[in-house]
Amino acid sequence: MIRTANAVWKGTGLEGSGTLTTRSGALSELPYSTKTRFENEDGRQGTNPEELLAAAHAGCFNMALSFQLVGAGFTPEELATEAKVDMSREGVHYKVAKITLKLTGKVPGISKEQFLELATNAKNGCPISQALAGSVDIVLEATLD
C-alpha cells in the first residue's frame, strides 16, 4: 500500500507560498506558507505541515485504539483525540519536540486501567507513532468518560 501527497512551492522560503494536494482529494491545492506556518495561530489562512502531522497522528491513534478495544472485547462509542505538536527552535531551525495525544473515550464496561493500557498500546503501535519513534517524545493523556 502506498499513499501519496504532492507539494508545490513557489518563491523564497520566507516570502513564497505553496499548495498541498492529496490523491484522495481531501486536500486540493490547500495553501501553505511561512506566514501560515509560523505567524497565523488560528490557522484560518492556510495549513502547515505540523497541523497535518497532528491530524494524521490523532486519526491513526484513534483507529489503532479502536482495534485494540475491539480485540479486548469492548466497543467504543466515541474516541476523541486532540494531537498537539510542540515545536522548539534551535537557532534558526525548528524541530518537532513533542506530540501530546489528549484522548477522551466513551467505552462501556471498561475499567480505567484497561483503557489506559490499551490506549498506551495504541500510542506505541500506530504507524504514525512508529514513524516518529526515537525522534519525538509522544505523550498520552487519557480520560475515560
C-alpha positions in Angstrom: 0.0 0.0 0.0 1.3 3.4 -1.0 -0.3 6.8 -0.1 0.8 10.0 -1.9 0.5 13.7 -1.5 2.0 16.5 -3.6 3.5 19.8 -2.5 4.2 22.7 -4.9 6.3 25.7 -3.6 6.9 28.9 -5.5 9.3 31.6 -4.3 11.7 32.0 -1.4 11.2 30.3 1.9 10.2 33.5 3.7 8.1 35.1 1.1 7.0 32.2 -1.1 3.9 30.0 -0.8 2.7 26.7 -1.9 -0.1 24.2 -2.1 -0.7 20.7 -0.9 -2.8 18.1 -2.7 -3.6 14.5 -1.8 -4.6 11.8 -4.2 -7.8 11.2 -2.3 -8.9 14.8 -2.9 -9.2 15.5 0.9 -6.6 18.3 0.2 -6.9 20.1 -3.1 -4.3 22.8 -3.6 -4.6 23.8 0.1 -2.4 26.8 0.6 0.5 27.0 3.0 3.3 29.4 3.5 5.8 30.6 6.1 3.2 33.0 7.4 0.5 30.2 7.8 3.2 28.0 9.4 4.7 30.4 11.9 2.6 33.6 12.2 -1.0 32.6 11.8 -2.0 30.9 15.1 -5.7 30.5 14.3 -4.9 28.6 11.0 -7.6 30.4 9.0 -5.2 31.5 6.2 -4.0 28.0 5.3 -2.4 25.0 6.8 1.1 23.9 7.8 3.0 20.6 7.9 2.7 20.4 11.7 -1.1 20.7 11.7 -1.3 18.0 9.1 1.0 15.8 11.2 -1.2 16.4 14.2 -4.4 15.4 12.2 -2.7 12.3 10.9 -1.4 11.2 14.3 -4.8 11.8 16.0 -6.6 9.8 13.3 -4.1 7.0 13.2 -4.1 6.7 17.0 -7.9 6.6 17.2 -8.1 3.8 14.7 -5.4 1.8 16.4 -7.1 2.2 19.8 -10.4 1.1 18.3 -8.8 -2.1 17.1 -7.2 -2.6 20.5 -10.5 -2.1 22.2 -12.5 -4.4 20.0 -9.7 -7.1 20.3 -10.2 -6.9 24.0 -13.9 -7.3 23.8 -15.0 -3.6 24.1 -16.9 -1.5 21.6 -16.0 2.2 21.8 -18.9 4.7 21.5 -16.5 7.6 20.8 -12.8 8.3 20.8 -11.9 11.9 20.6 -8.2 12.8 20.4 -6.5 16.2 20.1 -2.9 15.9 19.0 -0.8 18.9 20.0 2.5 19.2 18.1 5.0 21.3 20.1 7.7 22.9 18.1 11.0 24.1 19.5 13.5 26.4 18.0 17.3 25.8 18.0 18.9 28.9 16.4 17.2 29.4 13.1 15.9 25.8 12.9 12.7 24.4 14.2 12.0 20.8 15.2 9.1 18.8 16.4 9.9 18.4 20.1 6.8 16.7 21.4 3.4 15.5 20.4 0.7 15.2 23.1 -2.2 12.9 22.4 -5.1 14.1 24.6 -7.7 11.4 24.4 -11.3 11.3 25.8 -13.0 8.0 25.4 -16.5 6.6 25.9 -16.2 2.9 26.2 -18.9 1.0 28.1 -17.8 -1.7 30.6 -14.1 -1.0 30.6 -12.0 -0.1 33.6 -9.8 3.0 33.7 -6.7 0.7 34.0 -7.7 -1.4 31.0 -8.5 1.7 29.0 -5.1 3.3 29.8 -3.3 0.0 29.0 -5.0 -0.3 25.6 -4.5 3.4 24.8 -0.8 3.1 25.6 -0.6 0.1 23.3 -2.3 2.1 20.5 0.0 5.1 21.1 3.1 2.9 20.7 1.7 0.8 17.9 0.0 3.2 15.4 2.1 3.6 12.3 2.5 7.4 12.7 3.8 6.9 16.3 6.2 4.2 14.9 7.4 6.5 12.2 8.3 9.2 14.8 9.7 6.8 17.5 13.1 7.8 18.8 13.0 11.3 17.4 9.9 12.8 19.0 8.6 12.5 22.6 5.0 11.2 22.4 2.9 11.8 25.5 -0.6 10.3 26.1 -3.2 12.0 28.3 -6.2 9.7 28.5 -9.6 10.3 30.1 -12.4 7.8 30.2 -15.9 9.2 30.3 
